[in-house]
Amino acid sequence: MLDLLPDLFDLYPSELSLLGHNYRQYGNQTIFWGEVVTVKCFEDNSMVKELLGQPGDGKVLVVDGGGSSRRALLGDMIAQSAVDNRWSGIVINGYVRDVAALRSMPIGIQALGANPIKTDKRNIGDVNVPIEIDRVIIKPGMSLYADDNGIAISESKLDFSSLC
C-alpha cells in the first residue's frame, strides 16, 4: 500500500477530519495509524519523553506544542524509546531535531519542521486531554491515520482491511 488517506476518505468521507497544516514526514514509516494519546506542552518535552518511555502498543502520540518553532519537542533518543516501546507514530504540532537519525527509525513521525535546539525540562504539560490543532478537536481514544497525503482523525477505529 503506497497511499492510505485517499482511499480512507473515499470510504469514510463523513467520519474523517483532515489536519490543515503542512506536516512533513520524518520517520521511516510513512504510513501509520493507531489510537490517539495526547499531550499538550509548550517548549518542554518532559511529558513527551515520559509517555514514549511507556508501552505504546501501536498507539500514536499527538503532541500539541502550539506550533512553536523555537525548540524541538522530539529528538533521536526519545524517538528510539518510542520505537523500543512499540508506538506506531508521533504527530507534533511543533518541531523535531536529529532529522537524519529519525529518518532511519521504523516509526511514523510527522511534524511542522526541524530545529536543532532542545527544550527546557520543567515537567510541564497536560497528558490525555482534548487538544485543538487546525480547528480539529483531538481527544484521547480517537483514531489517527497518516501518510504522505496528510493526517486524518476519526472518532472511532475505521476498517480498511479491504485496502491492504
N, C-alpha and C positions, 0 to 999 in steps of 0.2 A: 504494500500500500504506500503510494507516494504522497497522497493527499487525503486528509480526513475531513476537514471542515466543509469543503464544498458539498460533499455527499451528505454530511450530517444536516446541513442547512436545507438540502433538498428533501430529506426525510422528515425533519423536525423543525420547520421554519418558525413555528409559533412558540416552541419550547426553548429556544436559544437566544441569548443576548451576546452581542459581539462587543468586546472591549475596543475602544476607539483609537487608542494611542498606537503609534507605530513601534511596536516592540521588536526587538532584534533577538535572534537565536544565538545562544552562547554555549549550550551543551551539545554533546554529540548525538543525543537522542532528539531528533527534530519533530517527531510526532509523539505526544504523550497525553495522558488523561488520568483522572483519578478524583477521589473525594477531596473536597477542599478543607484545608486547615488555614486559619487566618492569623495574621499578626499585623498590628498597626504600630509603627515605630518611626521616629524621625531622627536620622543621622546617628542611630545607635542600634547595632545589630545583636545586642545581647540575647534578646528573645529568639531571634533567628537561629543563632548558634545553639541555644538550649533546645529548641524544637527539633532541629535537624540532627541533633545528637540522640534523639529518641527513635524507636522503631517507627518507620513510616508506612509500612505495609501497602505500598502502591499509591499513597496519597500525594496530593500536590499542595505545597505551601504557597499561599498567596500573601505577599508582603506589600502592605501599603506604606511606602516610605515617603508619601507626599510628593513624589516626583522629584525630590531633591537631587541635584547633580553635584553637590559639594562633597559627598562621601560615598563610598561603595558599601552596600549592605551585604554583599556576598563576595567571598574570595575562594581560593583553591582549597584551603584547609576545611572550611565549613562545608563546601560543596562535596569534598571527599567523604566527610562524615555523613552527608545525605545519601551518597551512593552506598556506603557501608551499611546504612540503616534502611535501605530499600525504599527510599522515596522515589516516586515516579517523576516528579518535576518540581520546579520552583519558578514562580512568576513574581517579578519585582517591579513595582511602580517606583522605580529608582534605578540605581546604578550598581554595576559589578566591577570587579578587578580580576587580575590574573587570567586574562582572556584566553591566552594560548593553552593554559592548563585546563580551563573549563571546557574548551572545545574537545579535549581528549577524553572527557569523562562520560560514561554511559548513563546520562541523566538528561532530562529536558530542563533547559534553563532559558527563560526569556526575561529581558529587562529593557529599560529605555536606552541604556548606553553604558559606557565604561569610564571609570575614573580610578586612578591608582591610589587614591588616598583612603586609608581605613577610617572606620568610625571611632568615636569615643565609646567607652564601655561604662554606661551609667545604670545598667539594668532597668531601663525604662522601656515600656512597651505594653500593649494590650494584646492578649492571646485569645483566640476563638471568640472574637467579637465581630458583629457585622461591620463591613467596611464599604466605602463607596469609591469606585475607580471608574472614571469616564462615564459618570452618571449611571453606572450599573451597581446595584446593591449586591454584595457578595457575602453570603453567610456560611459559617461552618456547616459541613454536611452536604453542601451543594456539589455539583459535578463540574469539572473543568475539562475542556478539550482544546488542544493546541497543536498547531503545525505551522508551516511556513506561510499559511494564509492568514493567520491571526490566532486569537484566543477567544473561546466561547464559553459561556457559563449557562448551566441548566439547573433548575430546581431539583431535579432528580436524575438518576443514572439513566442514560439512553442506551438502547440495544442497537449496536451496529455490527453484530456478528455476521450479518449478510454481506458486509462490505469487505471483510477480511478474506 
